[in-house]
Amino acid sequence: NAGVMQNPRHLVRRRGQEARLRCSPMKGHSHVYWYRQLPEEGLKFMVYLQKENIIDESGMPKERFSAEFPKEGPSILRIQQVVRGDSAAYFCASSPYQSNTEAFFGQGTRLTVV
Amino acid sequence: AQKITQTQPGMFVQEKEAVTLDCTYDTSDPSYGLFWYKQPSSGEMIFLIYQGSYDQQNATEGRYSLNFQKARKSANLVISASQLGDSAMYFCAMREGDYGQNFVFGPGTRLSVLP
């Protein structure tokens, strides 16, 4: 049973480009969460999705950021027109349906905006 | 108000000794879960231990145990017999409610194990 898979592990983008981060949850997990970690800080919640639904996006910046979790395929976090301040590690976590006890994180995607 | 507080930015411990990493939390929800994660220098988040608010016993996982004091709203992580590989950032996190809520993380404690 593979863990949470995130790709790419490292992503470099120039200012103004788009960044697409992918997350495949663990098998059997239907809840996906995205978190951002700035250097030397803890993780900050961005968005919580179930298949084809955004449940909570209270942590998402209002502009340039979007997330989806389609019926088929991985969850995607998209950042349009990236700026230097978007440089961070982005983590995805997944949980089974109706469980508050299990949550496993992917290895993260380290985005660097140059 | 901070939901998760970790007051120790950095800690040192001698190899083979035990160490306690502090975590206090703030919630009015009677149902919640407390988690500890380890983040080594390679960056991944490794799940260590979980404690539910209704659990009567303190959680243990190998060398990790959680000292859960509900009335004081503290959930300290105890690592016994420290190893050099335990050097990492340690994050305390909480999920409120019964299902599916997101995590709130503390700022982390950097643990350094000395040979």
Interface residues (C-beta under 8 A of the other chain):
Chain A: H31 Y33 Y35 E41 G42 L43 K44 F45 Y48 I55 D56 G59 A89 F91 A93 S95 Q98 S99 N100 T101 E102 A103 F104 F105 G106 Q107 G108 R110
Chain B: I4 S31 G33 F35 Y37 G43 E44 M45 F47 Y50 G52 F91 A93 R95 G97 D98 Y99 G100 Q101 N102 F103 V104 F105 G106 P107 G108
